[in-house]
Amino acid sequence: MKKKSALSELLEYADSYKYLTYASWILSGASALTALVPFCYIWLVMKKVIENDTTDIALCGVGAVVFSAVSMVLYTAALVYSHKSAFRIASNLRKKVINHIAALPIGIIESEGSGKLRKTVNEASSAAETFLAHQLPDKAGAMVTPIGLLVLLLIFDWRLGLLSLAPVILGFVIMAAMTGTKMQEKINEYQNSLDNMSNEAVEYVRGIPVVKTFGQTVFSFRRFKQTIDDYGKWTISYTKDLRIP
């Protein structure tokens, strides 16, 4: 049986709003392509000026403004649709996770730590909302824009178009060095380290009255300090790995 992707699983929480997500991708892509049309008008105006032809220059300017406005309207509509779907997904996701936690034995909750669970629920749903509401529509536009730019560059001047691809290829090589399998493991380590530090912070703050009242040891404080030190070591190591790319 083929495993579902994370996006497919998220969209299952959207109910009937799932189609708004698809619509936001289409509108975002259309907005990205429409935003390139004014560059065609600018190129046409420059061409006319160089050729000493002043006919229809004003119409080119009007066309550039109109297509810019249309692009903004399409992108706004894409964000409206994506936000409606994202809010529904985040709401349903929180409800399901809270219901699941409520059904767990108290021992599991204590072993994980209430601070870590609370952080996971809040940040996971917020991250899903941000991803669906902003990043996915922007990703659709980002995928369409290079294709449209490449077509325009080749139409204007294919030699300059090919030359302009050099920094793009270099950028992809650099990004690949920063987002490979090794860096994915680093990100997982970062999330775990951050979760542990947040969990120990919550548990320490909650334990202060017990420490003061019963004169208990500050063992929890040492654990909290250890998580901070571990996080500091990881951050410095991760920063050094990213210096060259």
N, C-alpha and C positions, 0 to 999 in steps of 0.2 A: 504494500500500500504506500503510495507516494505521500511523503510528509508535507503538511501544509507550511507555507511560508509564514513568517511573523506578521506580514502585512495582511495576508488572507485571514489569519486568526483575529487580528484587530478589527477588520471590516465586518466580522461576524457580529460584533457588538453594536454595529451601527443600525441594525434593523433595516427599515425602509430608507434610511438616510444614506445608505451605502452608495446609491446612484449619484448623490450630490458630490461625493468624493471623485467619482469618475468625471462628472461634469466640470469640476474645478480643474482637473488635469487638462482637459480639452481647452477650456477657456484660458488657462495660463499659457499653454502652447500657442494658441491663437494670438494672445496678447504679445508674446515674445516676437512672433513673426510680424505682427502689425507694427511693432515698435521699430522694426528695421526699414520700413517703407520710407520714413522721412529721410533716411540716409540716401535713398535713391533720388529723392527730390533735390537734396543738397548737391549730390554729384551732377545732376542734370543742370542745376543753376550754374555751378562752376564751369561745366562744359560750355554752356551758352555764353558765359562771360568771356571765356578764353577765345571762343569763336566769334566774339563781338556780335552776338545775337541776343537781343533784349526782349524778344517776344515771349510772352507767357511766363515770365519770371515771377510775376506776382501770383499767378495761379499755382506755380510750384510751391511758393511759400505757404499759401493757403492750404494746399494739399498736405504739406508736412505737418502743419498745426492740426489739421483734422485727424490725420492718422495717429498722431501722438495722443490726442484726446480719446480716440477710440481705443487705443491700447490701454490707457489708464482705466477706462470704463470696464473693459474686459477683465483686467487684472483685479479690479475691485469686486466684480461679480464672482470671480474665481475664489477670492478670499472669503466672501460671504458664504458661498456654498461649502467650502472646506471647513470653515469654523462651525457651521451648523452640524455637520457630520462629526467633527472632532469632539465637540461638546457632548454629543449624545454618546459617543464611544467612551469618553473619559468617565461620564456619569455611570454608565452600565458596568464599566470595568471596576470602578470603586465599589459599587454595590456587590458585585460578585465576589471580590476579594474579601470584603468585610464579612460577608455571610460565611465564606469559607473559614476565615480566622475564628469567627464566633463558634463554629462547630468543632474546632480543634481542641484536644485535651490541654489543660492549663500548663502541663509540664512542657509541652512543645513551645508554647509562648514564652515561658520563663527561660528555656534554654536558648531561644533565639534572641530574646531581649525585646522589651516593648519599644525602646527607642529605635532599634533597627527595623522592626516591623512597621512602625508608624512612618519612618523615613521612606521605606520601600514602597508603601502604598501611595503616599503623597507624591513622591518623586516619579514613580513609574507612571501613574496616571497623568501627571503634568507633562512628562516627557512624551508620552503617547499623543497628548493633545497638541503639543508644540510641533511634533513631527508631522502629524496629519494636517494641521491647520496652516502651517507655514512651509515646512521643508519639502513636503511632497509637491505642492503646486510650484514652488520655486525650482524644484528638481526637474519638473516637466518643462518649464521655461528654459532652464539651463541646458537641457538636452536638445531642445529645438533651436536655440539661438546659434550655436556653433555651425549647425548645418546651414541655416539661413545666411550667416556671415560668410561661410565658405562659398556659397553660390554667388553672393554679391561680389566678393573679391575676385572670383574667377570671371564674372561678367565685366567688371570694371577693367581689370588688367590681370590676366592669369599669372604673369611673372611675379608681380607684387603679391598676388594671392598666395602663391606657393611659398614665397619668402616669408610671408606673415605666419605661416604654419609652424615655422621653426620655434618661436617662443612657446607656442601652444604645446608642441611635443615635449619641449624641455619642462614645461609646467607639469605635464602628466607624469614624466619621469620622477620629478621631485615629489609629487604627491604620492606616487606609488611607494617611494622610500619611507614616507611618513605614515602610510595607512596599510602596510602589509600585515602578514600573519603575526610577526613579532610584535608590532605595535598594537594589534588587537589583543594580544595577551597582556600587554602593558596596561591597556585600558581596563581590562577585567581586574587586574591587580589594583588599579587606582580605585575602582568602584568598591572593591572589597575593603581596601584600606580606609576609604572614606566612611563606609558603613560601620566598620568596627569603631572608628573614632567617634562617630555620632552616637552609636549605641552606648559606649562607655561614658560619654558626656552626660547623656540622659540618666543613666543608672547612677552616676556619681552625684549629680544634683539631687536626685531623689533620695540618695542614701545619707546626705549630710545631716538631716535631723536624727537619724539613728546613730551616726557616729558621735554627735554631740551629746545625745541623751544617754546612751549606754557606754560611752567611752570605748567604742570599738576601734580597731586598727584602721589605718588609711590604706589598706591593701587595694581597694578599688581605685584610689587616687594613683597608685603606682601603675595599675593596669591602664588607666586613662593616659598617663604620661607616656607609657610604652607605645600605645597606639599613635600618639602624636609624633613620637620619635620615628616610628616606622614609616608614617606618612611623609615626614620630612625627608628621610633617606630615599624613599621611592621618587618623590618629586624632583629631587636633585639629579638622580640617575636618569629619569625620563627626560628632563630638560637637556642633559648632556647628549643624550641619544638624538635629540632633534636639532642640535646646533648646526651640524653640517647641512642637512637638507633644508 
